[in-house]
Amino acid sequence: MSTLTNLQPLESYTHSSYDASKNHLKELWFKCHSQGFSYAIFDGHLKQVEMYFNFEVADFYQVSPQTFHGFLDAIDVFINDFKSVKIIFESQTYTLMPAALFNEEDSAACYGLKYTLSENEHLLNQRIPDFGAQIIYAVPRFMLNALLSKFTDSSLREQVKIYHHAFALLSALYYQTYHLNKEVCYLNISEKTFDVVLIKNSSLHFCNTYVYNNPEDVLYFVMHAYQNSQLQPEANECFYSGFHTNEKNIRELLNSYIKSVKTIQLCQMPSVVVNPSTLFLLQHCA
């Protein structure tokens, strides 16, 4: 059984000016994804991350409730009160629809068109006002309950807020695209998954997340998205963010088929952080 005592963080960072006695003035960020979890403390006044820890746990969404509670209880900083807490779940099981067509009572049926909701999952939904969309997604029920119990027991000044990583990504992309009058593709790479987002004339046209095993998988899905959306590789740009150990190979493949592939940074993060994470996209989530 994995415990925090036998886990070593893949990355950790603490700013020289970090003062734990002032945590009540700061935001706590916590991220769950299929291969682990991470957390950060963010100073909204200074617009900087003051602490960051990233842990790898294989098949993290399959760990036992006891193991997950053990992780939470072992992190000393969580005993502090914070100004607010933001929790982000990263997964490829979500669906998007126009907000104007969304009906709360139909959310399970809409989700069920693509995925099967298990009895151990809890269905959530959230409006993405920048693009007029509604996201519907499922999270492990025991993780959601444990996190809400952990952080709402403290004297938080604001409500604990839950997000899906696609919500955070689209919130970040809105500020990249609201002024654009053209059609572009955005590709956000993580270690095991990647997101493809197509923006047409500042409107969301397509967003999906895929699991991949090699650079060729990434190229296949990107070119498939281009073809289905009638984008032209020689004319429509692809903006690239994120990280993967095979990043060079992915970039070389994309450049072989798409004329203009440009790297962008969607959020601020400490310069010492090697692996960009959707955790840092929470700075765009109100």
Secondary structure as GFF3:
##gff-version 3
##sequence-region A 1 286
A	DSSP	three_ten_helix	4	6	.	.	.	ID=ss1
A	DSSP	beta_strand	11	14	.	.	.	ID=ss2
A	DSSP	three_ten_helix	20	25	.	.	.	ID=ss3
A	DSSP	beta_strand	27	33	.	.	.	ID=ss4
A	DSSP	beta_strand	36	43	.	.	.	ID=ss5
A	DSSP	beta_strand	48	56	.	.	.	ID=ss6
A	DSSP	three_ten_helix	60	62	.	.	.	ID=ss7
A	DSSP	alpha_helix	65	74	.	.	.	ID=ss8
A	DSSP	three_ten_helix	76	79	.	.	.	ID=ss9
A	DSSP	beta_strand	84	89	.	.	.	ID=ss10
A	DSSP	beta_strand	94	98	.	.	.	ID=ss11
A	DSSP	three_ten_helix	99	101	.	.	.	ID=ss12
A	DSSP	three_ten_helix	104	106	.	.	.	ID=ss13
A	DSSP	alpha_helix	107	112	.	.	.	ID=ss14
A	DSSP	beta_strand	121	128	.	.	.	ID=ss15
A	DSSP	beta_strand	133	140	.	.	.	ID=ss16
A	DSSP	alpha_helix	141	152	.	.	.	ID=ss17
A	DSSP	beta_strand	161	164	.	.	.	ID=ss18
A	DSSP	alpha_helix	165	177	.	.	.	ID=ss19
A	DSSP	beta_strand	183	189	.	.	.	ID=ss20
A	DSSP	beta_strand	193	200	.	.	.	ID=ss21
A	DSSP	beta_strand	203	211	.	.	.	ID=ss22
A	DSSP	alpha_helix	215	228	.	.	.	ID=ss23
A	DSSP	beta_strand	238	242	.	.	.	ID=ss24
A	DSSP	alpha_helix	247	257	.	.	.	ID=ss25
A	DSSP	beta_strand	261	263	.	.	.	ID=ss26
A	DSSP	three_ten_helix	278	284	.	.	.	ID=ss27
###
